[in-house]
Amino acid sequence: RVKDCLNGDELLDNYDIAKLLNVSLRTVARYREKGLIRYYQTDDNGKNFYRSSEIQEFLQKRGKKDKGGNTNMGKLC
């Protein structure tokens, strides 16, 4: 689910991140709380968004691969 693009970078929400990392929503919240992943909140409803490039860096630091077996997710925008 592509939400939007910020400077050519895809924005992902909590559900996208949980699915991509194959973790629960609570684990995504823990990553945020520990400062492991950077996030942005909208003023309108306080919803969290993540830049795909920053999640890509997180995956590379963790040495994890996406569902296609690649560390690099690429940009969709």
PyMOL commands that set and color helices and strands:
alter all, ss='L'
color gray80, all
select helices_A, chain A and resi 14-21+25-33+52-62
alter helices_A, ss='H'
color red, helices_A
select strands_A, chain A and resi 4-6+9-13+40-41+48-51
alter strands_A, ss='S'
color yellow, strands_A
deselect
rebuild
show_as cartoon
